[in-house]
Amino acid sequence: MSELDQRVTDPRFIDAIDRVMKELQKRRAVNDRCQRCNANNWNADLIRVIASPEMSGFGYPPPFIASSSPSYIPTLALSCKNCGNMVLHNLHVLNIPL
């Protein structure tokens, strides 16, 4: 069994996805159709989006800030299996700890 197969059958992974989907339903985020192709066939994954704060300034481009400990945003990533369109949900906003 591959590492991916093990993860998607792990009860903890399934429970986490279920908790996120229930919270989205509670918040009325229930349109399950892809905005691009209108398909209803999604792959769900939990990812970490690396986040570096952007300095506010008047110049462009903003200066790059190197950080020894980058922060991240825990995210539910939904990917349409038909066209590849992605929808991301910030788990901090949904108040779901992982």
Backbone as JSON, one array per atom type, in Angstrom:
{
  "sequence": "MSELDQRVTDPRFIDAIDRVMKELQKRRAVNDRCQRCNANNWNADLIRVIASPEMSGFGYPPPFIASSSPSYIPTLALSCKNCGNMVLHNLHVLNIPL",
  "N": [[0.85, -1.18, 0.0], [0.6, 2.19, -0.89], [2.06, 5.28, 0.38], [0.27, 7.41, 0.09], [-2.17, 6.02, -0.2], [-2.33, 4.87, 2.33], [-2.64, 7.15, 3.91], [-5.1, 8.29, 3.07], [-6.85, 6.36, 3.89], [-6.59, 6.38, 6.56], [-8.1, 6.56, 9.69], [-7.94, 8.93, 11.22], [-7.4, 10.92, 9.34], [-9.71, 10.76, 7.74], [-11.63, 11.45, 9.69], [-10.84, 14.11, 10.22], [-11.31, 15.37, 7.71], [-14.08, 14.97, 7.59], [-14.92, 16.54, 9.79], [-14.26, 19.11, 8.9], [-15.86, 19.32, 6.58], [-18.43, 19.15, 7.71], [-18.45, 21.5, 9.21], [-18.29, 23.4, 7.16], [-20.77, 22.91, 5.92], [-22.43, 23.7, 8.01], [-21.95, 26.4, 7.93], [-23.17, 27.1, 5.63], [-21.82, 26.71, 3.24], [-22.34, 25.12, 0.78], [-22.54, 24.59, -1.95], [-21.7, 22.27, -4.13], [-20.8, 22.07, -6.71], [-18.37, 22.43, -9.27], [-17.01, 25.58, -10.02], [-15.91, 26.12, -12.47], [-16.3, 23.97, -14.38], [-18.66, 22.75, -13.72], [-18.81, 20.19, -12.72], [-19.24, 17.57, -10.26], [-17.23, 16.24, -8.66], [-14.81, 15.68, -6.57], [-11.51, 15.87, -5.13], [-10.33, 15.7, -1.9], [-8.05, 17.21, 0.36], [-5.8, 17.77, 3.08], [-3.72, 20.41, 3.64], [-0.71, 22.37, 4.16], [-0.36, 25.72, 3.79], [2.27, 27.68, 3.12], [3.07, 30.67, 4.73], [4.22, 33.92, 4.55], [4.52, 37.0, 6.08], [3.7, 39.94, 4.34], [5.45, 42.9, 3.94], [4.08, 46.07, 4.45], [4.29, 48.75, 2.26], [5.44, 51.41, 0.14], [6.75, 50.83, -2.11], [7.28, 48.81, -5.04], [8.45, 45.73, -6.25], [7.26, 44.38, -3.09], [9.58, 44.18, -0.35], [11.46, 41.19, 0.19], [11.15, 39.04, 2.92], [13.11, 37.12, 4.81], [12.62, 34.29, 6.77], [13.42, 32.37, 9.57], [11.71, 30.55, 10.63], [9.15, 29.68, 9.02], [5.68, 30.45, 8.93], [2.49, 28.8, 8.67], [-0.66, 28.17, 7.04], [-3.2, 26.12, 7.98], [-5.05, 24.17, 5.76], [-7.94, 23.19, 3.92], [-7.92, 21.65, 0.9], [-9.67, 21.46, -2.0], [-9.92, 19.75, -4.97], [-11.0, 19.75, -8.25], [-11.77, 16.84, -9.94], [-12.25, 16.71, -12.6], [-11.51, 19.11, -14.05], [-9.44, 20.23, -12.63], [-9.64, 22.58, -11.16], [-9.15, 24.43, -8.16], [-10.24, 24.79, -4.78], [-9.82, 26.5, -1.81], [-9.91, 26.31, 1.74], [-9.5, 28.04, 4.68], [-8.5, 26.73, 7.68], [-8.12, 27.97, 10.12], [-9.94, 30.09, 10.11], [-12.26, 28.62, 10.06], [-12.12, 27.61, 12.54], [-11.02, 25.09, 13.23], [-8.99, 22.92, 14.71], [-6.08, 21.05, 13.9]],
  "CA": [[0.0, 0.0, 0.0], [1.42, 3.4, -0.98], [1.91, 6.25, 1.48], [-0.98, 8.14, -0.16], [-3.28, 5.12, 0.12], [-2.39, 4.73, 3.79], [-3.14, 8.39, 4.51], [-6.52, 8.51, 2.79], [-7.65, 5.37, 4.61], [-6.32, 6.57, 7.99], [-9.31, 7.09, 10.35], [-7.73, 10.32, 11.68], [-7.55, 11.76, 8.15], [-11.13, 10.75, 7.39], [-12.32, 12.23, 10.71], [-10.52, 15.53, 10.02], [-12.06, 15.82, 6.54], [-15.5, 15.01, 7.98], [-15.15, 17.71, 10.66], [-14.2, 20.32, 8.07], [-17.03, 19.35, 5.71], [-19.59, 19.47, 8.55], [-18.38, 22.94, 9.55], [-18.65, 24.13, 5.94], [-22.22, 22.79, 5.77], [-23.04, 24.54, 9.05], [-21.79, 27.79, 7.5], [-23.89, 27.2, 4.36], [-20.93, 26.58, 2.08], [-22.84, 23.81, 0.36], [-22.56, 24.4, -3.39], [-20.65, 21.28, -4.41], [-20.47, 22.07, -8.13], [-17.18, 23.19, -9.66], [-17.34, 26.86, -10.66], [-15.35, 26.16, -13.82], [-16.83, 22.98, -15.33], [-19.95, 22.31, -13.17], [-18.74, 18.79, -12.27], [-19.37, 17.37, -8.82], [-16.31, 15.14, -8.4], [-13.71, 16.39, -5.92], [-10.51, 15.24, -4.28], [-10.12, 16.54, -0.71], [-6.78, 16.98, 1.03], [-5.41, 18.75, 4.09], [-2.39, 20.87, 3.3], [-0.19, 23.56, 4.85], [0.04, 26.78, 2.88], [3.31, 28.48, 3.77], [2.7, 32.08, 4.74], [5.19, 34.91, 5.02], [3.86, 38.3, 6.07], [4.2, 40.91, 3.38], [5.61, 44.22, 4.55], [3.39, 47.16, 3.77], [5.22, 49.78, 1.84], [5.0, 52.12, -1.05], [7.51, 50.36, -3.26], [6.92, 47.54, -5.65], [7.75, 44.76, -5.43], [7.56, 44.48, -1.67], [10.83, 43.5, 0.0], [11.35, 39.81, 0.66], [11.56, 38.87, 4.32], [13.51, 35.74, 5.09], [12.26, 33.89, 8.12], [14.0, 31.08, 9.91], [10.62, 29.65, 10.95], [7.97, 30.14, 8.3], [4.4, 30.02, 9.47], [1.66, 28.2, 7.65], [-2.11, 28.19, 7.23], [-3.78, 24.81, 7.72], [-6.0, 24.41, 4.68], [-8.61, 22.13, 3.18], [-7.81, 21.88, -0.53], [-10.57, 20.66, -2.83], [-9.48, 19.81, -6.36], [-11.95, 19.12, -9.17], [-11.15, 15.73, -10.66], [-12.5, 16.86, -14.03], [-10.76, 20.19, -14.7], [-8.3, 20.64, -11.82], [-9.9, 23.79, -10.39], [-8.94, 24.23, -6.73], [-10.92, 25.63, -3.81], [-9.08, 26.4, -0.55], [-10.6, 26.78, 2.93], [-8.59, 28.3, 5.8], [-9.03, 26.05, 8.86], [-8.14, 28.92, 11.23], [-11.21, 30.8, 10.02], [-13.3, 27.66, 10.41], [-11.87, 27.25, 13.94], [-10.83, 23.65, 13.29], [-7.59, 22.57, 14.96], [-5.63, 19.74, 13.41]],
  "C": [[0.89, 1.24, 0.0], [1.15, 4.32, 0.21], [0.61, 7.03, 1.33], [-2.18, 7.29, 0.2], [-3.45, 4.96, 1.62], [-3.0, 5.97, 4.43], [-4.64, 8.54, 4.29], [-7.42, 7.45, 3.41], [-7.44, 5.46, 6.12], [-7.57, 7.18, 8.64], [-9.15, 8.54, 10.84], [-7.89, 11.3, 10.52], [-9.03, 11.88, 7.77], [-11.93, 11.57, 8.39], [-12.08, 13.73, 10.53], [-11.29, 16.1, 8.83], [-13.54, 15.94, 6.87], [-15.81, 16.23, 8.84], [-15.17, 19.0, 9.85], [-15.46, 20.42, 7.21], [-18.3, 19.68, 6.5], [-19.61, 20.95, 8.92], [-18.75, 23.79, 8.33], [-20.16, 24.07, 5.7], [-22.94, 23.68, 6.77], [-22.99, 26.02, 8.65], [-22.39, 28.05, 6.11], [-22.99, 27.26, 3.13], [-21.22, 25.22, 1.47], [-22.9, 23.61, -1.15], [-21.39, 23.5, -3.77], [-20.26, 21.21, -5.87], [-19.22, 22.91, -8.39], [-17.61, 24.46, -10.39], [-16.87, 26.91, -12.1], [-16.06, 25.21, -14.8], [-18.17, 22.38, -14.9], [-19.97, 20.83, -12.78], [-18.92, 18.74, -10.75], [-18.54, 16.15, -8.44], [-15.01, 15.73, -7.89], [-12.76, 15.45, -5.22], [-10.28, 16.2, -3.12], [-8.79, 16.18, -0.08], [-6.57, 18.07, 2.07], [-3.96, 19.12, 3.82], [-1.98, 22.03, 4.21], [0.26, 24.55, 3.79], [1.05, 27.64, 3.62], [2.97, 29.95, 3.63], [3.83, 32.92, 5.3], [4.51, 36.27, 4.98], [4.52, 39.23, 5.08], [4.3, 42.25, 4.07], [4.81, 45.23, 3.74], [4.4, 48.22, 3.42], [4.71, 50.42, 0.57], [5.73, 51.65, -2.3], [6.96, 49.07, -3.81], [8.14, 46.98, -6.34], [8.11, 44.92, -3.97], [8.84, 43.73, -1.34], [10.57, 42.09, 0.52], [11.86, 39.74, 2.09], [11.88, 37.4, 4.53], [13.18, 35.44, 6.55], [12.87, 32.53, 8.39], [12.9, 30.07, 10.28], [9.35, 30.13, 10.25], [6.69, 29.64, 8.96], [3.58, 29.42, 8.33], [0.19, 28.33, 8.04], [-2.62, 26.78, 6.97], [-4.99, 24.99, 6.79], [-6.64, 23.12, 4.19], [-8.51, 22.52, 1.71], [-8.75, 20.91, -1.24], [-10.13, 20.85, -4.27], [-10.48, 19.06, -7.23], [-11.23, 18.04, -9.96], [-11.37, 15.82, -12.16], [-11.59, 17.9, -14.66], [-9.57, 20.69, -13.88], [-8.49, 21.93, -11.05], [-9.74, 23.49, -8.9], [-9.71, 25.26, -5.91], [-10.21, 25.41, -2.48], [-9.91, 26.99, 0.59], [-9.6, 26.86, 4.09], [-9.2, 27.7, 7.07], [-8.97, 26.93, 10.11], [-9.48, 29.65, 11.26], [-12.35, 29.89, 10.43], [-13.19, 27.17, 11.86], [-11.78, 25.72, 14.13], [-9.35, 23.36, 13.5], [-7.28, 21.19, 14.38], [-4.43, 19.28, 14.19]]
}
